Amino acid sequence: MAKLLLLVAVAGVVYALLRNYQRAISRQQDQTPTPDQPRAAAEDMVCCDRCGVHLPRSEGFLSQGRYFCTDDHRKLGPRQ
Ligand SMILES: [Zn+2]
């Protein structure tokens, strides 16, 4: 009978260790960034139609479908 109890106890410990191991593995996989994540987080870059400087889309000045780096360049319009 004592042997049976010991067997059950060992099986329980092994089961607990396996659960911990699986949880550690899945946590590692969660932290590993997928290749798509940095690209999705990065903002689109646009090019100033006046001077050609690149800037994030949210910082650009939009006029008639064209992006400019500053309000001055927006007023000056695209380079001829
Ligand atoms: Zn510019």
PDB file of the backbone (N, CA, C, O) and the ligand in Angstrom, with CONECT records:
HET     ZN  A 101       1
ATOM      1  N   MET A   1       0.846  -1.220   0.000  1.00  0.00           N
ATOM      2  CA  MET A   1       0.000   0.000   0.000  1.00  0.00           C
ATOM      3  C   MET A   1       0.865   1.247   0.000  1.00  0.00           C
ATOM      4  O   MET A   1       0.569   2.224  -0.688  1.00  0.00           O
ATOM      5  N   ALA A   2       1.941   1.201   0.783  1.00  0.00           N
ATOM      6  CA  ALA A   2       2.850   2.343   0.842  1.00  0.00           C
ATOM      7  C   ALA A   2       3.471   2.600  -0.526  1.00  0.00           C
ATOM      8  O   ALA A   2       3.688   3.746  -0.918  1.00  0.00           O
ATOM      9  N   LYS A   3       3.752   1.514  -1.247  1.00  0.00           N
ATOM     10  CA  LYS A   3       4.345   1.660  -2.584  1.00  0.00           C
ATOM     11  C   LYS A   3       3.369   2.379  -3.523  1.00  0.00           C
ATOM     12  O   LYS A   3       3.774   3.217  -4.328  1.00  0.00           O
ATOM     13  N   LEU A   4       2.089   2.043  -3.410  1.00  0.00           N
ATOM     14  CA  LEU A   4       1.064   2.664  -4.265  1.00  0.00           C
ATOM     15  C   LEU A   4       0.986   4.167  -3.986  1.00  0.00           C
ATOM     16  O   LEU A   4       0.914   4.979  -4.909  1.00  0.00           O
ATOM     17  N   LEU A   5       1.003   4.525  -2.690  1.00  0.00           N
ATOM     18  CA  LEU A   5       0.945   5.945  -2.325  1.00  0.00           C
ATOM     19  C   LEU A   5       2.175   6.685  -2.869  1.00  0.00           C
ATOM     20  O   LEU A   5       2.078   7.808  -3.366  1.00  0.00           O
ATOM     21  N   LEU A   6       3.335   6.021  -2.759  1.00  0.00           N
ATOM     22  CA  LEU A   6       4.569   6.631  -3.256  1.00  0.00           C
ATOM     23  C   LEU A   6       4.475   6.847  -4.771  1.00  0.00           C
ATOM     24  O   LEU A   6       4.897   7.879  -5.292  1.00  0.00           O
ATOM     25  N   LEU A   7       3.915   5.855  -5.460  1.00  0.00           N
ATOM     26  CA  LEU A   7       3.769   5.955  -6.918  1.00  0.00           C
ATOM     27  C   LEU A   7       2.856   7.125  -7.287  1.00  0.00           C
ATOM     28  O   LEU A   7       3.151   7.887  -8.208  1.00  0.00           O
ATOM     29  N   VAL A   8       1.748   7.256  -6.562  1.00  0.00           N
ATOM     30  CA  VAL A   8       0.812   8.354  -6.828  1.00  0.00           C
ATOM     31  C   VAL A   8       1.496   9.699  -6.561  1.00  0.00           C
ATOM     32  O   VAL A   8       1.325  10.652  -7.321  1.00  0.00           O
ATOM     33  N   ALA A   9       2.280   9.766  -5.463  1.00  0.00           N
ATOM     34  CA  ALA A   9       2.969  11.014  -5.128  1.00  0.00           C
ATOM     35  C   ALA A   9       3.978  11.375  -6.211  1.00  0.00           C
ATOM     36  O   ALA A   9       4.070  12.536  -6.611  1.00  0.00           O
ATOM     37  N   VAL A  10       4.740  10.386  -6.691  1.00  0.00           N
ATOM     38  CA  VAL A  10       5.732  10.635  -7.739  1.00  0.00           C
ATOM     39  C   VAL A  10       5.042  11.092  -9.020  1.00  0.00           C
ATOM     40  O   VAL A  10       5.504  12.017  -9.688  1.00  0.00           O
ATOM     41  N   ALA A  11       3.929  10.433  -9.356  1.00  0.00           N
ATOM     42  CA  ALA A  11       3.195  10.805 -10.564  1.00  0.00           C
ATOM     43  C   ALA A  11       2.693  12.242 -10.448  1.00  0.00           C
ATOM     44  O   ALA A  11       2.727  12.989 -11.426  1.00  0.00           O
ATOM     45  N   GLY A  12       2.228  12.632  -9.268  1.00  0.00           N
ATOM     46  CA  GLY A  12       1.751  13.998  -9.059  1.00  0.00           C
ATOM     47  C   GLY A  12       2.866  15.014  -9.237  1.00  0.00           C
ATOM     48  O   GLY A  12       2.670  16.061  -9.853  1.00  0.00           O
ATOM     49  N   VAL A  13       4.047  14.700  -8.691  1.00  0.00           N
ATOM     50  CA  VAL A  13       5.188  15.618  -8.816  1.00  0.00           C
ATOM     51  C   VAL A  13       5.601  15.755 -10.277  1.00  0.00           C
ATOM     52  O   VAL A  13       5.855  16.859 -10.758  1.00  0.00           O
ATOM     53  N   VAL A  14       5.666  14.620 -10.980  1.00  0.00           N
ATOM     54  CA  VAL A  14       6.045  14.649 -12.396  1.00  0.00           C
ATOM     55  C   VAL A  14       5.039  15.479 -13.185  1.00  0.00           C
ATOM     56  O   VAL A  14       5.419  16.274 -14.044  1.00  0.00           O
ATOM     57  N   TYR A  15       3.755  15.290 -12.890  1.00  0.00           N
ATOM     58  CA  TYR A  15       2.710  16.033 -13.583  1.00  0.00           C
ATOM     59  C   TYR A  15       2.858  17.534 -13.341  1.00  0.00           C
ATOM     60  O   TYR A  15       2.737  18.334 -14.268  1.00  0.00           O
ATOM     61  N   ALA A  16       3.124  17.912 -12.074  1.00  0.00           N
ATOM     62  CA  ALA A  16       3.283  19.323 -11.742  1.00  0.00           C
ATOM     63  C   ALA A  16       4.497  19.920 -12.464  1.00  0.00           C
ATOM     64  O   ALA A  16       4.448  21.046 -12.961  1.00  0.00           O
ATOM     65  N   LEU A  17       5.589  19.142 -12.513  1.00  0.00           N
ATOM     66  CA  LEU A  17       6.789  19.632 -13.196  1.00  0.00           C
ATOM     67  C   LEU A  17       6.522  19.841 -14.688  1.00  0.00           C
ATOM     68  O   LEU A  17       6.949  20.837 -15.272  1.00  0.00           O
ATOM     69  N   LEU A  18       5.808  18.886 -15.295  1.00  0.00           N
ATOM     70  CA  LEU A  18       5.494  19.014 -16.715  1.00  0.00           C
ATOM     71  C   LEU A  18       4.626  20.244 -16.975  1.00  0.00           C
ATOM     72  O   LEU A  18       4.823  20.949 -17.964  1.00  0.00           O
ATOM     73  N   ARG A  19       3.672  20.498 -16.090  1.00  0.00           N
ATOM     74  CA  ARG A  19       2.798  21.678 -16.250  1.00  0.00           C
ATOM     75  C   ARG A  19       3.620  22.956 -16.182  1.00  0.00           C
ATOM     76  O   ARG A  19       3.446  23.863 -16.995  1.00  0.00           O
ATOM     77  N   ASN A  20       4.527  23.019 -15.194  1.00  0.00           N
ATOM     78  CA  ASN A  20       5.399  24.188 -15.054  1.00  0.00           C
ATOM     79  C   ASN A  20       6.253  24.383 -16.304  1.00  0.00           C
ATOM     80  O   ASN A  20       6.410  25.500 -16.798  1.00  0.00           O
ATOM     81  N   TYR A  21       6.803  23.271 -16.808  1.00  0.00           N
ATOM     82  CA  TYR A  21       7.673  23.321 -17.972  1.00  0.00           C
ATOM     83  C   TYR A  21       6.902  23.841 -19.182  1.00  0.00           C
ATOM     84  O   TYR A  21       7.386  24.703 -19.915  1.00  0.00           O
ATOM     85  N   GLN A  22       5.687  23.305 -19.384  1.00  0.00           N
ATOM     86  CA  GLN A  22       4.876  23.744 -20.520  1.00  0.00           C
ATOM     87  C   GLN A  22       4.521  25.221 -20.407  1.00  0.00           C
ATOM     88  O   GLN A  22       4.509  25.944 -21.404  1.00  0.00           O
ATOM     89  N   ARG A  23       4.231  25.666 -19.175  1.00  0.00           N
ATOM     90  CA  ARG A  23       3.881  27.071 -18.986  1.00  0.00           C
ATOM     91  C   ARG A  23       5.089  27.973 -19.299  1.00  0.00           C
ATOM     92  O   ARG A  23       4.945  29.039 -19.897  1.00  0.00           O
ATOM     93  N   ALA A  24       6.286  27.516 -18.877  1.00  0.00           N
ATOM     94  CA  ALA A  24       7.500  28.296 -19.154  1.00  0.00           C
ATOM     95  C   ALA A  24       7.744  28.379 -20.654  1.00  0.00           C
ATOM     96  O   ALA A  24       8.116  29.434 -21.169  1.00  0.00           O
ATOM     97  N   ILE A  25       7.534  27.266 -21.355  1.00  0.00           N
ATOM     98  CA  ILE A  25       7.728  27.246 -22.814  1.00  0.00           C
ATOM     99  C   ILE A  25       6.755  28.215 -23.482  1.00  0.00           C
ATOM    100  O   ILE A  25       7.149  29.018 -24.328  1.00  0.00           O
ATOM    101  N   SER A  26       5.477  28.134 -23.095  1.00  0.00           N
ATOM    102  CA  SER A  26       4.483  28.974 -23.761  1.00  0.00           C
ATOM    103  C   SER A  26       4.716  30.445 -23.430  1.00  0.00           C
ATOM    104  O   SER A  26       4.412  31.316 -24.244  1.00  0.00           O
ATOM    105  N   ARG A  27       5.262  30.736 -22.226  1.00  0.00           N
ATOM    106  CA  ARG A  27       5.563  32.124 -21.891  1.00  0.00           C
ATOM    107  C   ARG A  27       6.701  32.646 -22.769  1.00  0.00           C
ATOM    108  O   ARG A  27       6.684  33.796 -23.209  1.00  0.00           O
ATOM    109  N   GLN A  28       7.702  31.769 -23.020  1.00  0.00           N
ATOM    110  CA  GLN A  28       8.806  32.164 -23.899  1.00  0.00           C
ATOM    111  C   GLN A  28       8.293  32.474 -25.293  1.00  0.00           C
ATOM    112  O   GLN A  28       8.729  33.434 -25.927  1.00  0.00           O
ATOM    113  N   GLN A  29       7.356  31.646 -25.769  1.00  0.00           N
ATOM    114  CA  GLN A  29       6.839  31.850 -27.119  1.00  0.00           C
ATOM    115  C   GLN A  29       6.043  33.140 -27.204  1.00  0.00           C
ATOM    116  O   GLN A  29       6.044  33.808 -28.238  1.00  0.00           O
ATOM    117  N   ASP A  30       5.352  33.498 -26.101  1.00  0.00           N
ATOM    118  CA  ASP A  30       4.594  34.748 -26.103  1.00  0.00           C
ATOM    119  C   ASP A  30       5.517  35.954 -26.225  1.00  0.00           C
ATOM    120  O   ASP A  30       5.181  36.951 -26.865  1.00  0.00           O
ATOM    121  N   GLN A  31       6.705  35.842 -25.590  1.00  0.00           N
ATOM    122  CA  GLN A  31       7.608  36.995 -25.589  1.00  0.00           C
ATOM    123  C   GLN A  31       8.370  37.132 -26.897  1.00  0.00           C
ATOM    124  O   GLN A  31       8.860  38.212 -27.226  1.00  0.00           O
ATOM    125  N   THR A  32       8.470  36.027 -27.648  1.00  0.00           N
ATOM    126  CA  THR A  32       9.197  36.091 -28.907  1.00  0.00           C
ATOM    127  C   THR A  32       8.376  36.897 -29.910  1.00  0.00           C
ATOM    128  O   THR A  32       7.270  36.485 -30.259  1.00  0.00           O
ATOM    129  N   PRO A  33       8.879  38.012 -30.371  1.00  0.00           N
ATOM    130  CA  PRO A  33       8.088  38.805 -31.317  1.00  0.00           C
ATOM    131  C   PRO A  33       8.037  38.135 -32.681  1.00  0.00           C
ATOM    132  O   PRO A  33       9.034  37.594 -33.160  1.00  0.00           O
ATOM    133  N   THR A  34       6.883  38.176 -33.290  1.00  0.00           N
ATOM    134  CA  THR A  34       6.756  37.652 -34.636  1.00  0.00           C
ATOM    135  C   THR A  34       7.334  38.681 -35.596  1.00  0.00           C
ATOM    136  O   THR A  34       7.358  39.870 -35.278  1.00  0.00           O
ATOM    137  N   PRO A  35       7.793  38.258 -36.746  1.00  0.00           N
ATOM    138  CA  PRO A  35       8.417  39.203 -37.694  1.00  0.00           C
ATOM    139  C   PRO A  35       7.499  40.352 -38.103  1.00  0.00           C
ATOM    140  O   PRO A  35       7.972  41.427 -38.473  1.00  0.00           O
ATOM    141  N   ASP A  36       6.177  40.122 -38.037  1.00  0.00           N
ATOM    142  CA  ASP A  36       5.244  41.150 -38.491  1.00  0.00           C
ATOM    143  C   ASP A  36       5.071  42.274 -37.475  1.00  0.00           C
ATOM    144  O   ASP A  36       4.697  43.386 -37.848  1.00  0.00           O
ATOM    145  N   GLN A  37       5.338  42.004 -36.196  1.00  0.00           N
ATOM    146  CA  GLN A  37       5.027  42.999 -35.171  1.00  0.00           C
ATOM    147  C   GLN A  37       5.799  44.310 -35.318  1.00  0.00           C
ATOM    148  O   GLN A  37       5.181  45.373 -35.252  1.00  0.00           O
ATOM    149  N   PRO A  38       7.128  44.286 -35.514  1.00  0.00           N
ATOM    150  CA  PRO A  38       7.820  45.580 -35.628  1.00  0.00           C
ATOM    151  C   PRO A  38       7.337  46.391 -36.817  1.00  0.00           C
ATOM    152  O   PRO A  38       7.246  47.617 -36.753  1.00  0.00           O
ATOM    153  N   ARG A  39       7.025  45.690 -37.909  1.00  0.00           N
ATOM    154  CA  ARG A  39       6.574  46.409 -39.096  1.00  0.00           C
ATOM    155  C   ARG A  39       5.207  47.052 -38.844  1.00  0.00           C
ATOM    156  O   ARG A  39       4.950  48.173 -39.280  1.00  0.00           O
ATOM    157  N   ALA A  40       4.332  46.324 -38.133  1.00  0.00           N
ATOM    158  CA  ALA A  40       2.997  46.855 -37.866  1.00  0.00           C
ATOM    159  C   ALA A  40       3.090  48.054 -36.926  1.00  0.00           C
ATOM    160  O   ALA A  40       2.305  48.995 -37.035  1.00  0.00           O
ATOM    161  N   ALA A  41       4.058  48.016 -35.996  1.00  0.00           N
ATOM    162  CA  ALA A  41       4.183  49.114 -35.043  1.00  0.00           C
ATOM    163  C   ALA A  41       4.823  50.332 -35.691  1.00  0.00           C
ATOM    164  O   ALA A  41       4.523  51.461 -35.302  1.00  0.00           O
ATOM    165  N   ALA A  42       5.694  50.130 -36.666  1.00  0.00           N
ATOM    166  CA  ALA A  42       6.372  51.243 -37.311  1.00  0.00           C
ATOM    167  C   ALA A  42       5.380  52.053 -38.147  1.00  0.00           C
ATOM    168  O   ALA A  42       4.485  51.506 -38.791  1.00  0.00           O
ATOM    169  N   GLU A  43       5.566  53.350 -38.114  1.00  0.00           N
ATOM    170  CA  GLU A  43       4.648  54.214 -38.844  1.00  0.00           C
ATOM    171  C   GLU A  43       5.105  54.367 -40.286  1.00  0.00           C
ATOM    172  O   GLU A  43       6.296  54.278 -40.585  1.00  0.00           O
ATOM    173  N   ASP A  44       4.176  54.592 -41.150  1.00  0.00           N
ATOM    174  CA  ASP A  44       4.496  54.829 -42.555  1.00  0.00           C
ATOM    175  C   ASP A  44       5.329  56.098 -42.687  1.00  0.00           C
ATOM    176  O   ASP A  44       5.071  57.096 -42.013  1.00  0.00           O
ATOM    177  N   MET A  45       6.320  56.052 -43.553  1.00  0.00           N
ATOM    178  CA  MET A  45       7.139  57.231 -43.809  1.00  0.00           C
ATOM    179  C   MET A  45       6.673  57.858 -45.120  1.00  0.00           C
ATOM    180  O   MET A  45       6.354  57.161 -46.083  1.00  0.00           O
ATOM    181  N   VAL A  46       6.643  59.172 -45.133  1.00  0.00           N
ATOM    182  CA  VAL A  46       6.285  59.887 -46.350  1.00  0.00           C
ATOM    183  C   VAL A  46       7.437  60.814 -46.713  1.00  0.00           C
ATOM    184  O   VAL A  46       8.310  61.086 -45.888  1.00  0.00           O
ATOM    185  N   CYS A  47       7.435  61.282 -47.917  1.00  0.00           N
ATOM    186  CA  CYS A  47       8.519  62.099 -48.441  1.00  0.00           C
ATOM    187  C   CYS A  47       7.974  63.506 -48.705  1.00  0.00           C
ATOM    188  O   CYS A  47       6.933  63.666 -49.343  1.00  0.00           O
ATOM    189  N   CYS A  48       8.679  64.509 -48.215  1.00  0.00           N
ATOM    190  CA  CYS A  48       8.266  65.888 -48.462  1.00  0.00           C
ATOM    191  C   CYS A  48       8.365  66.181 -49.959  1.00  0.00           C
ATOM    192  O   CYS A  48       9.404  65.938 -50.572  1.00  0.00           O
ATOM    193  N   ASP A  49       7.295  66.696 -50.542  1.00  0.00           N
ATOM    194  CA  ASP A  49       7.292  66.968 -51.983  1.00  0.00           C
ATOM    195  C   ASP A  49       8.107  68.211 -52.334  1.00  0.00           C
ATOM    196  O   ASP A  49       8.365  68.477 -53.508  1.00  0.00           O
ATOM    197  N   ARG A  50       8.511  68.967 -51.320  1.00  0.00           N
ATOM    198  CA  ARG A  50       9.303  70.166 -51.572  1.00  0.00           C
ATOM    199  C   ARG A  50      10.803  69.874 -51.489  1.00  0.00           C
ATOM    200  O   ARG A  50      11.552  70.151 -52.426  1.00  0.00           O
ATOM    201  N   CYS A  51      11.230  69.309 -50.351  1.00  0.00           N
ATOM    202  CA  CYS A  51      12.666  69.114 -50.145  1.00  0.00           C
ATOM    203  C   CYS A  51      13.077  67.649 -50.142  1.00  0.00           C
ATOM    204  O   CYS A  51      14.270  67.346 -50.142  1.00  0.00           O
ATOM    205  N   GLY A  52      12.117  66.739 -50.140  1.00  0.00           N
ATOM    206  CA  GLY A  52      12.457  65.327 -50.245  1.00  0.00           C
ATOM    207  C   GLY A  52      12.809  64.656 -48.931  1.00  0.00           C
ATOM    208  O   GLY A  52      13.201  63.488 -48.928  1.00  0.00           O
ATOM    209  N   VAL A  53      12.681  65.361 -47.816  1.00  0.00           N
ATOM    210  CA  VAL A  53      13.012  64.761 -46.527  1.00  0.00           C
ATOM    211  C   VAL A  53      11.932  63.745 -46.156  1.00  0.00           C
ATOM    212  O   VAL A  53      10.757  63.929 -46.472  1.00  0.00           O
ATOM    213  N   HIS A  54      12.348  62.670 -45.479  1.00  0.00           N
ATOM    214  CA  HIS A  54      11.399  61.635 -45.058  1.00  0.00           C
ATOM    215  C   HIS A  54      10.965  61.894 -43.629  1.00  0.00           C
ATOM    216  O   HIS A  54      11.774  62.257 -42.776  1.00  0.00           O
ATOM    217  N   LEU A  55       9.674  61.702 -43.377  1.00  0.00           N
ATOM    218  CA  LEU A  55       9.140  61.935 -42.046  1.00  0.00           C
ATOM    219  C   LEU A  55       7.954  61.024 -41.819  1.00  0.00           C
ATOM    220  O   LEU A  55       7.340  60.554 -42.776  1.00  0.00           O
ATOM    221  N   PRO A  56       7.614  60.760 -40.528  1.00  0.00           N
ATOM    222  CA  PRO A  56       6.428  59.935 -40.260  1.00  0.00           C
ATOM    223  C   PRO A  56       5.175  60.607 -40.802  1.00  0.00           C
ATOM    224  O   PRO A  56       5.041  61.830 -40.775  1.00  0.00           O
ATOM    225  N   ARG A  57       4.260  59.773 -41.297  1.00  0.00           N
ATOM    226  CA  ARG A  57       3.041  60.296 -41.917  1.00  0.00           C
ATOM    227  C   ARG A  57       2.286  61.242 -40.978  1.00  0.00           C
ATOM    228  O   ARG A  57       1.747  62.256 -41.422  1.00  0.00           O
ATOM    229  N   SER A  58       2.245  60.910 -39.665  1.00  0.00           N
ATOM    230  CA  SER A  58       1.461  61.718 -38.725  1.00  0.00           C
ATOM    231  C   SER A  58       2.078  63.102 -38.526  1.00  0.00           C
ATOM    232  O   SER A  58       1.380  64.026 -38.106  1.00  0.00           O
ATOM    233  N   GLU A  59       3.388  63.269 -38.822  1.00  0.00           N
ATOM    234  CA  GLU A  59       4.040  64.567 -38.642  1.00  0.00           C
ATOM    235  C   GLU A  59       4.051  65.378 -39.927  1.00  0.00           C
ATOM    236  O   GLU A  59       4.499  66.525 -39.933  1.00  0.00           O
ATOM    237  N   GLY A  60       3.573  64.808 -40.989  1.00  0.00           N
ATOM    238  CA  GLY A  60       3.598  65.507 -42.261  1.00  0.00           C
ATOM    239  C   GLY A  60       2.414  66.448 -42.421  1.00  0.00           C
ATOM    240  O   GLY A  60       1.389  66.292 -41.757  1.00  0.00           O
ATOM    241  N   PHE A  61       2.562  67.401 -43.288  1.00  0.00           N
ATOM    242  CA  PHE A  61       1.472  68.325 -43.626  1.00  0.00           C
ATOM    243  C   PHE A  61       0.918  67.898 -44.975  1.00  0.00           C
ATOM    244  O   PHE A  61       1.628  67.878 -45.980  1.00  0.00           O
ATOM    245  N   LEU A  62      -0.365  67.556 -44.978  1.00  0.00           N
ATOM    246  CA  LEU A  62      -0.985  67.009 -46.183  1.00  0.00           C
ATOM    247  C   LEU A  62      -1.696  68.124 -46.939  1.00  0.00           C
ATOM    248  O   LEU A  62      -2.459  68.891 -46.354  1.00  0.00           O
ATOM    249  N   SER A  63      -1.445  68.208 -48.228  1.00  0.00           N
ATOM    250  CA  SER A  63      -2.124  69.184 -49.068  1.00  0.00           C
ATOM    251  C   SER A  63      -2.314  68.595 -50.449  1.00  0.00           C
ATOM    252  O   SER A  63      -1.345  68.266 -51.133  1.00  0.00           O
ATOM    253  N   GLN A  64      -3.558  68.463 -50.854  1.00  0.00           N
ATOM    254  CA  GLN A  64      -3.914  67.956 -52.177  1.00  0.00           C
ATOM    255  C   GLN A  64      -3.220  66.627 -52.467  1.00  0.00           C
ATOM    256  O   GLN A  64      -2.690  66.408 -53.557  1.00  0.00           O
ATOM    257  N   GLY A  65      -3.237  65.739 -51.459  1.00  0.00           N
ATOM    258  CA  GLY A  65      -2.680  64.411 -51.656  1.00  0.00           C
ATOM    259  C   GLY A  65      -1.164  64.359 -51.591  1.00  0.00           C
ATOM    260  O   GLY A  65      -0.581  63.300 -51.825  1.00  0.00           O
ATOM    261  N   ARG A  66      -0.498  65.485 -51.278  1.00  0.00           N
ATOM    262  CA  ARG A  66       0.962  65.515 -51.187  1.00  0.00           C
ATOM    263  C   ARG A  66       1.356  65.794 -49.744  1.00  0.00           C
ATOM    264  O   ARG A  66       0.640  66.474 -49.010  1.00  0.00           O
ATOM    265  N   TYR A  67       2.505  65.258 -49.349  1.00  0.00           N
ATOM    266  CA  TYR A  67       2.990  65.454 -47.983  1.00  0.00           C
ATOM    267  C   TYR A  67       4.156  66.431 -47.991  1.00  0.00           C
ATOM    268  O   TYR A  67       4.986  66.433 -48.899  1.00  0.00           O
ATOM    269  N   PHE A  68       4.195  67.263 -46.948  1.00  0.00           N
ATOM    270  CA  PHE A  68       5.292  68.222 -46.785  1.00  0.00           C
ATOM    271  C   PHE A  68       5.816  68.136 -45.361  1.00  0.00           C
ATOM    272  O   PHE A  68       5.080  67.754 -44.452  1.00  0.00           O
ATOM    273  N   CYS A  69       7.099  68.492 -45.157  1.00  0.00           N
ATOM    274  CA  CYS A  69       7.713  68.341 -43.843  1.00  0.00           C
ATOM    275  C   CYS A  69       7.311  69.487 -42.923  1.00  0.00           C
ATOM    276  O   CYS A  69       7.234  69.289 -41.710  1.00  0.00           O
ATOM    277  N   THR A  70       7.058  70.655 -43.448  1.00  0.00           N
ATOM    278  CA  THR A  70       6.674  71.807 -42.632  1.00  0.00           C
ATOM    279  C   THR A  70       5.509  72.532 -43.310  1.00  0.00           C
ATOM    280  O   THR A  70       5.202  72.310 -44.481  1.00  0.00           O
ATOM    281  N   ASP A  71       4.876  73.406 -42.526  1.00  0.00           N
ATOM    282  CA  ASP A  71       3.784  74.195 -43.092  1.00  0.00           C
ATOM    283  C   ASP A  71       4.313  75.147 -44.166  1.00  0.00           C
ATOM    284  O   ASP A  71       3.620  75.439 -45.141  1.00  0.00           O
ATOM    285  N   ASP A  72       5.562  75.634 -43.979  1.00  0.00           N
ATOM    286  CA  ASP A  72       6.158  76.513 -44.991  1.00  0.00           C
ATOM    287  C   ASP A  72       6.281  75.803 -46.338  1.00  0.00           C
ATOM    288  O   ASP A  72       5.954  76.360 -47.386  1.00  0.00           O
ATOM    289  N   HIS A  73       6.760  74.557 -46.283  1.00  0.00           N
ATOM    290  CA  HIS A  73       6.913  73.814 -47.533  1.00  0.00           C
ATOM    291  C   HIS A  73       5.554  73.502 -48.146  1.00  0.00           C
ATOM    292  O   HIS A  73       5.420  73.427 -49.367  1.00  0.00           O
ATOM    293  N   ARG A  74       4.534  73.320 -47.283  1.00  0.00           N
ATOM    294  CA  ARG A  74       3.187  73.088 -47.813  1.00  0.00           C
ATOM    295  C   ARG A  74       2.720  74.328 -48.578  1.00  0.00           C
ATOM    296  O   ARG A  74       2.124  74.220 -49.650  1.00  0.00           O
ATOM    297  N   LYS A  75       3.004  75.527 -48.006  1.00  0.00           N
ATOM    298  CA  LYS A  75       2.586  76.769 -48.669  1.00  0.00           C
ATOM    299  C   LYS A  75       3.357  76.987 -49.981  1.00  0.00           C
ATOM    300  O   LYS A  75       2.809  77.468 -50.973  1.00  0.00           O
ATOM    301  N   LEU A  76       4.658  76.615 -49.952  1.00  0.00           N
ATOM    302  CA  LEU A  76       5.472  76.786 -51.154  1.00  0.00           C
ATOM    303  C   LEU A  76       5.036  75.813 -52.252  1.00  0.00           C
ATOM    304  O   LEU A  76       5.193  76.092 -53.440  1.00  0.00           O
ATOM    305  N   GLY A  77       4.487  74.671 -51.837  1.00  0.00           N
ATOM    306  CA  GLY A  77       4.025  73.710 -52.825  1.00  0.00           C
ATOM    307  C   GLY A  77       5.146  72.792 -53.280  1.00  0.00           C
ATOM    308  O   GLY A  77       6.293  72.936 -52.856  1.00  0.00           O
ATOM    309  N   PRO A  78       4.799  71.831 -54.161  1.00  0.00           N
ATOM    310  CA  PRO A  78       5.802  70.863 -54.614  1.00  0.00           C
ATOM    311  C   PRO A  78       6.898  71.527 -55.442  1.00  0.00           C
ATOM    312  O   PRO A  78       6.683  72.549 -56.094  1.00  0.00           O
ATOM    313  N   ARG A  79       8.092  70.906 -55.395  1.00  0.00           N
ATOM    314  CA  ARG A  79       9.230  71.415 -56.155  1.00  0.00           C
ATOM    315  C   ARG A  79       8.908  71.358 -57.637  1.00  0.00           C
ATOM    316  O   ARG A  79       8.352  70.371 -58.119  1.00  0.00           O
ATOM    317  N   GLN A  80       9.253  72.405 -58.355  1.00  0.00           N
ATOM    318  CA  GLN A  80       8.955  72.452 -59.794  1.00  0.00           C
ATOM    319  C   GLN A  80       9.955  71.602 -60.569  1.00  0.00           C
ATOM    320  O   GLN A  80       9.871  71.514 -61.794  1.00  0.00           O
TER     321      GLN A  80
HETATM  322 ZN    ZN A 101      10.293  69.815 -46.926  1.00  0.00          ZN2+
END
